Amino acid sequence: MYHKTRWLLSFLLFINLSLFSQQPDPYLPDSKQPTIIPSMNLVWCDEFNVDGKPNPAFWKYENGFVRNEELQWYQSENANCKNGLLVIEARREHKLNPNYVEGSTNWKTNRQYAEYSSACIISPGLVKYQFGRIEVRARINVSQGSWPAIWTLGENGEWPSCGEIDILEFYRIAGVPSILANVAWGTSKRWAAKWDSAIKPLSSFLEKDANWAAKFHTWRMDWNKDSICLYLDNEMQNSTLISQTDNAAGASPSNPFLQKHYFLLNLAIGGNGGDPSTTAFPLKYEVDYIRVYQPKSAIKN
C-alpha cells in the first residue's frame, strides 16, 4: 500500500509540474490562471478578460496633448478590451484641438489639429502599491513613430521628485530602435530628472529571435526597500539601489521610491518614437495582463 501511495503521489506531482512548466503560446493571450509564487500573495491583477472598456474601478484616461511634445491626441476611445487583451490603438486621425490658441507658443495650444490619436490608461487614486513584484505580459508595436510604455509614478510630489519607473519603454535613440528600463528621480533643478537607464537595441533581441516583435513578452519589476530590479522575459535589464535615489535636499518626498506608485499603460506617437509619417496605421499595443504580488509577510495595501 505504501508503495502504491508513493507512486500515486509522484505521478500527481509530475503531472502538476508538467502543467505548471507549460509555456503559453507566445502569439496568443495566456488563458491560464495567474502564476502561484510560493512566497508571495497575488494582491491585485487585471486580466482584461471582459470585452469592452477597461475596468473603471482600476483605470482612468489621459486626455489631449499631455507630455513630451508628442503627436497623438489621447482619448478613451482608443483603449478597449477584446479577446482577453487590452488593445491600445493609435490611429492616423484628424482631431480638432479645442484648446487651440492662435499665435500661442505653448505646444499644447499652438496646434489647431492633432493628426494622430491614441490612449493612455492610468490608475491614480484607484490602484497603487508600494513594493512587490509587478508582471505585465504585452506585445508591443515597433513601427517607426511608435512609443509604447509600461510605467509607474509616485502618488506624491511633482515630477520627477515623485519618482518614475519605466518597466518598459520602446523608442528610437539616434534612430536606433531600442528597449529601455529606467528609473528617474528629482534633482536640484525643477523638472530635471536624474536617470538610471539601461538601453538595449531591438536588434539584439531580433538576432536571437527573428519573430521577437510578433510575440508577447513579460516585463517584470521586483521592488523592495533596498532596490528596484527590472526584467524582460526573466533576464535582468536594470538594477537600481534605492539608497542612491534620494531627491535633492528639501524636496518632498525625500525618496520617491519609498512611497506608493500608480500605473500607466500608453502608446505615444512621435517624439522619441520617431517620424510616423510613412508608417501604416492603425498601430496596436496589446496588454495581456498586469499582476501585483507582494511577500506574504507584507502589510496589505
C-alpha positions in Angstrom: 0.0 0.0 0.0 2.8 2.4 0.9 4.5 1.8 -2.5 1.2 2.4 -4.4 0.6 5.6 -2.4 4.1 6.9 -3.1 3.8 6.1 -6.8 0.4 7.9 -7.0 1.8 11.0 -5.2 4.9 11.0 -7.5 2.7 10.7 -10.6 0.4 13.6 -9.5 3.4 15.8 -8.7 4.8 15.0 -12.2 1.5 16.0 -13.8 1.3 19.2 -11.8 4.9 20.2 -12.6 4.3 19.4 -16.3 1.2 21.6 -16.4 3.0 24.4 -14.5 6.0 24.3 -16.7 4.0 24.6 -19.9 4.6 27.9 -21.5 1.8 29.9 -23.1 1.7 30.3 -26.9 3.9 33.4 -27.4 1.5 34.6 -30.2 -1.7 34.3 -28.1 -3.1 35.7 -24.8 -2.4 33.5 -21.8 -5.7 32.0 -20.7 -4.2 30.2 -17.6 -4.8 31.4 -14.1 -2.2 33.7 -12.6 1.1 32.0 -11.6 1.3 30.9 -8.0 4.5 32.2 -6.4 5.0 30.2 -3.1 6.5 33.1 -1.1 4.1 35.8 -2.4 0.4 36.6 -2.5 -1.3 37.9 -5.6 -2.8 41.1 -4.2 -4.2 42.6 -7.4 -4.5 41.9 -11.1 -6.3 42.9 -14.3 -6.5 40.1 -16.8 -8.6 42.3 -19.3 -10.9 39.3 -19.9 -14.2 41.3 -20.2 -14.8 42.8 -23.7 -15.5 46.5 -23.6 -13.8 49.4 -21.8 -11.1 48.8 -19.2 -12.5 48.3 -15.7 -13.4 51.8 -14.4 -12.6 50.7 -10.8 -9.0 50.4 -11.9 -8.4 52.8 -14.8 -8.8 56.4 -15.8 -7.8 58.1 -19.1 -5.5 60.9 -20.0 -6.9 63.4 -22.5 -5.5 65.6 -25.1 -1.9 66.6 -25.6 -0.1 65.6 -22.4 3.7 65.4 -22.5 6.9 65.4 -24.4 5.5 67.3 -27.4 4.2 64.0 -28.7 1.9 64.0 -31.8 -1.1 62.0 -30.5 -4.3 63.2 -29.0 -5.1 60.9 -26.1 -8.7 59.8 -25.8 -10.6 57.0 -24.1 -12.0 55.7 -27.5 -8.6 54.2 -28.3 -8.4 51.8 -25.3 -10.6 48.7 -25.4 -10.6 45.1 -24.1 -11.3 42.3 -26.6 -10.5 38.6 -26.6 -8.6 38.7 -23.3 -6.4 41.7 -24.2 -6.3 45.4 -23.5 -5.8 46.9 -27.0 -4.4 50.4 -27.2 -4.8 51.5 -30.8 -3.0 54.5 -32.4 -4.8 55.9 -35.4 -4.0 58.5 -38.1 -6.9 60.8 -37.3 -7.6 64.5 -37.9 -8.7 65.8 -34.5 -9.6 69.4 -33.6 -7.8 70.7 -30.6 -10.4 72.6 -28.5 -7.6 74.3 -26.6 -6.1 75.9 -29.7 -4.9 79.5 -29.4 -3.7 81.3 -32.5 -0.2 82.6 -32.0 0.4 80.6 -28.9 4.0 79.4 -28.1 2.8 76.5 -25.9 3.0 73.2 -27.8 -0.3 72.1 -26.3 -2.3 75.0 -27.6 -0.5 76.2 -30.8 -1.6 73.2 -32.9 -5.1 73.6 -34.2 -5.3 69.9 -35.1 -3.8 66.6 -34.0 -3.1 64.2 -36.8 -2.9 61.1 -34.6 -4.9 59.7 -31.7 -4.1 57.1 -29.1 -4.7 56.2 -25.4 -3.0 56.3 -22.0 -4.8 54.5 -19.2 -3.7 55.4 -15.6 -4.6 54.3 -12.1 -4.0 57.2 -9.6 -6.4 57.1 -6.7 -7.6 53.7 -7.8 -4.7 51.2 -7.9 -1.4 51.9 -6.2 1.2 49.8 -4.4 4.5 50.1 -2.6 6.9 47.2 -3.1 6.3 43.8 -4.5 6.5 42.1 -7.9 4.7 43.6 -10.9 4.4 41.5 -14.0 3.0 42.7 -17.3 2.7 40.5 -20.4 2.4 42.5 -23.6 3.1 42.6 -27.3 4.5 45.9 -28.5 4.5 47.6 -31.8 7.9 48.5 -33.1 7.0 50.6 -36.1 8.5 53.9 -36.9 6.9 56.5 -34.7 5.7 54.0 -32.0 6.5 54.7 -28.4 4.8 52.1 -26.1 5.4 52.1 -22.3 4.6 50.3 -19.0 5.5 52.7 -16.2 4.7 54.0 -12.7 4.7 57.3 -11.0 4.7 58.1 -7.2 1.5 59.4 -5.8 3.2 62.3 -4.0 5.5 65.0 -5.4 5.9 67.0 -8.6 7.7 65.1 -11.4 10.4 64.0 -11.3 10.6 64.2 -7.5 7.5 61.8 -7.4 9.7 59.1 -9.0 9.3 57.4 -12.3 9.9 53.7 -13.1 9.8 52.6 -16.7 9.3 48.9 -16.6 9.2 49.1 -20.4 9.9 51.8 -22.9 10.4 51.3 -26.6 11.6 54.2 -28.8 14.4 55.3 -31.1 17.7 56.7 -29.8 19.7 58.4 -32.6 17.4 56.5 -35.0 18.2 53.1 -33.4 15.1 51.2 -32.2 15.7 50.4 -28.5 14.2 48.7 -25.4 14.7 50.7 -22.2 14.3 50.0 -18.5 14.6 53.2 -16.5 14.4 54.7 -13.0 14.2 58.5 -12.5 14.1 60.9 -9.6 14.5 64.6 -8.8 17.5 66.9 -8.9 18.0 70.5 -7.6 16.7 71.8 -10.9 12.9 71.8 -11.3 11.7 69.2 -14.0 15.2 67.9 -14.5 15.5 64.2 -13.7 18.4 62.0 -12.6 18.1 58.9 -14.7 19.4 55.3 -14.2 18.8 53.8 -17.6 19.5 50.5 -19.3 19.3 50.5 -23.1 19.4 47.6 -25.5 19.0 47.9 -29.3 16.0 45.9 -30.6 18.4 44.2 -33.0 20.0 42.3 -30.0 16.6 40.6 -29.4 15.9 40.1 -33.1 19.3 38.4 -33.6 18.2 35.7 -31.1 14.6 35.5 -32.4 13.6 37.0 -35.8 9.9 36.8 -34.7 10.5 38.6 -31.4 8.4 41.6 -32.2 5.4 39.4 -33.2 5.3 37.7 -29.8 4.1 38.5 -26.3 6.8 39.1 -23.7 6.8 39.5 -19.9 8.1 42.6 -18.3 8.7 42.5 -14.5 9.7 44.7 -11.7 10.9 43.4 -8.3 10.8 46.3 -5.9 11.6 46.4 -2.2 13.0 48.9 0.3 16.5 48.3 -1.0 16.3 48.0 -4.7 14.3 48.1 -8.0 15.2 45.4 -10.4 13.6 45.4 -13.9 13.4 42.2 -16.1 12.4 41.2 -19.6 11.5 37.6 -20.0 13.3 36.8 -16.7 16.5 38.5 -17.8 17.5 41.4 -15.7 17.7 44.7 -17.6 18.4 47.1 -14.9 19.0 47.3 -11.1 18.8 50.4 -9.0 19.7 50.9 -5.3 17.1 52.9 -3.5 19.8 54.3 -1.2 21.1 56.2 -4.3 17.8 57.7 -5.4 17.2 60.5 -2.9 15.7 63.6 -4.3 17.6 66.9 -3.9 17.7 68.4 -0.4 14.4 69.9 0.7 12.3 68.0 -2.0 9.2 66.1 -0.9 9.2 63.2 -0.7 12.8 62.7 0.3 13.0 59.4 -1.6 10.3 58.8 -4.3 10.6 55.0 -4.2 9.6 54.7 -0.5 6.0 55.6 -1.3 3.1 54.1 -3.3 3.2 54.3 -7.1 0.4 54.0 -9.6 0.4 52.6 -13.1 0.4 54.0 -16.7 0.0 52.0 -19.9 0.2 54.0 -23.1 1.2 54.2 -26.7 2.6 57.5 -27.7 3.3 58.6 -31.3 6.2 60.7 -32.5 8.6 62.4 -30.1 11.3 59.8 -29.2 9.3 57.3 -31.2 10.4 58.9 -34.5 8.6 60.3 -37.5 5.4 58.3 -38.2 4.5 60.0 -41.5 5.3 56.9 -43.6 4.0 54.3 -41.1 0.9 52.3 -41.9 -1.8 52.8 -39.3 -3.5 51.8 -37.1 -0.9 50.6 -34.6 -1.8 48.2 -31.8 -0.2 47.8 -28.4 -1.7 44.7 -26.7 -1.5 44.0 -23.0 -2.5 40.5 -21.8 -2.4 41.2 -18.0 -0.9 43.2 -15.2 -0.4 41.5 -11.9 0.9 42.6 -8.5 2.4 40.2 -6.0 3.6 41.0 -2.5 5.6 38.9 0.1 3.2 37.0 2.4 4.7 38.9 5.3 3.9 42.3 3.7 1.2 44.6 5.2 -1.8 44.7 2.9 -2.4 47.9 0.9 
